Amino acid sequence: MNSQQLSKLPPLLVTGRLQRALEIARDTCGVNALVVVSMDNIRWLTGFTGSTATLVVKDNDSVLIVDGRYTQQAVDQLRLSDASARVVEARTQALQMQQLSRELLGIKNCGFDSSEITMLNFETMVSQVACSLIAANGVVQQLRRVKTEAEIRRMQLAAHATDMALADVQSMLEDAMSNQISERDVRDELEYKMRRYGADGPSYETIVATGENSVKPHHRPTDTIIREGDSVVIDVGGLVDGYHSDMTRTYLIGQVAPELSEIHDLVLCAQREGVLAVQPGVSGSSIDEVCRSIIAEAGYGPDFIHGTGHGVGLQIHEMPWVRSDFMEPLQCGEVVTVEPGVYRVGVGGVRIEDLILVTATSSQTLTLSQKESLCLPSRRMI
């Protein structure tokens, strides 16, 4: 996305987020400071988009510690995002640890997220700081679940770029028999077109899986040629200003085996019902059960080998989860996927996925590419 397009988007303001995170950590874990090292969490709390930093969250005196590469960038970005933190430059890891120790003087209990930090870095922190370090896991991740209008707008644009790119690429699949189109060919064209339609790039490694590869949910594209009778699973997303989209469609090429066509119809039915189940107050486990029960009743339960979905935002996989062990209710402003799949060796794989925004009373689908009747003719050369 160019600077002119970006300027038309609502700004990503972070006003009040530092204080909210600290208040939650204080109430739940009894700490009076937080150390944050996850760059996704630092970005959400401050607006800083560099590759490395340490954030210390304190009452009225939060500080972002960066090395010399990022000092001016951090100052500019924190000002634009309205982050109430000062920037301190420390050019080496040793100086950064010394600065962290100074920032924590007088702090009794400091929280940290154990999923963000290696054992080596934790042991270093323990040896350098005077306060007690207490696990305060998931504080920022929980806050990130509900998206602002500015965040949703970026995800909508990412989804739109993906929809447009996939529509253009569909003709490649129709010509696959005559032109010897490979998985990599489709991937390359999709990623090129997404950028042309405004995405900064792909949201993750684009999946194009055909034939025997279609039964592998996270297959990486190869030189495998798309052939008549194949299913082609395309899992693709765009990235706009740090925010992701996620979508999967499955195409059937030419005349396919009756069982493969039946599987596509079954997955489509389960996915539609799962999308309808996305509502505020409904748990992720309930949505998973809706999709899973339909597939199991048709005799394909063992072939549905992953969760039904996940949250999307600054990360392609984040809270909330749409799976059997996630009992928390969905909230207005959360964005999740619904992506049931059936993968039967010797027959083929089918997955269909949409990106869904939870609204105040229902939900809104952000990915609008056609998913019904995707049995494409194979145009042969005459």
Buried (B, 14 or more C-beta within 10 A) or exposed (E): BEEEEBEEBEEBBBEEBBBBBBEBBBEBBEBBBBBBBBBBBBBBBBBBBBEBBBBBBBEEEBBBBBBEEBBEBBBEBBEEBBBBBEBBBBEEEEBBBBBBBBBBEEBEBBBBBEEBBEEEBBEBBEEEBEBEBBEBBBBBBBBBBBBEEBBBBBBBBBBBBBBBBBBBBBEBBBBBBEBEBBBBBBBBBBBEBBBEBBBBEBBBBBBBBBBBBBBBBEBBBBEBBBBBBBBBBBBBBBBBBBBBBBBBBBBBBBEBBEEBBBBBEBBBBBBBBBBEBBBBEBBBBBBBBBBBEBBBEBEBBEBBEBBBBBBBBBBBBBBBBBBBEBEEBBEBBBBBBBBBBBBBEEBBBBBBBBBBBBBEEEBEEBBBBEBEEBBBEBBEEE
